Structure formats: structure tokens, C-alpha cells
């Protein structure tokens, strides 16, 4: 028998836990738990955890990819919030995914990816 990985929960650096949670609430996530140095939010089947740092360089070098059903609808939702990364709007990529990116309030990059519509 071999090991089978099932899910991943990104842990993103936060310069201000409450501010990070509020930003993700604007993205449609719900707060699950908020403590002084860690927090958890959730939307659909995706959980995101935060850990507090005082080093602003850390969030600028971290991020995650989120697989999405309905990538075009999510893009329109986030486009209306004016948070789509200007260098990575929605597009079909050569690796076979349709994706776009946003930066969170601290600079973590989140790339949302889904199948290219047929």
C-alpha cells in the first residue's frame, strides 16, 4: 500500500491577523477561528490558515494555488473587487489550465486555476 495525499491547507504569512481575515471575508471566505497569532478561514472545500509575522518580506515570497470549478465566474467575482493581479489576468495557460492570480492584503499570491472550457 502507498500513501495517498488528499488535501492541502495553505498557511500564509500575515502582518495583521484580523486584517487578513477581513480581506478573505471580502473574497467570500468565512472566519473559522481567529487567535492573536493564527487564524483559519474557509470557503467551500478550501481552508486557508494564517500565521503572524512581523517581517513584511515573507508574504511577498509566498502563495498558493487553488483549484476551482467555475473559474470564469470566480474571475468575474474578483474582477468586480478590483483585486486581480495586473500581470496575471484570466487566461488559458500552455500547461492546460485556465487561471488568474490575486495578491492578498499582505502580498501573498493566490493563483486560481480550473479546466479550460471546451
Secondary structure, DSSP 8 states (H G I E B T S, - for coil): ---------EEEEESSHHHHHHHHHHTT-EEEEE-SSEEEEEETTEEEEEEE-S-HHHHTT-EEEEE-SSHHHHHHHHHHTT-B-TTS-SEE-TTSEEEEEEE-TTS-EEEEEEE---
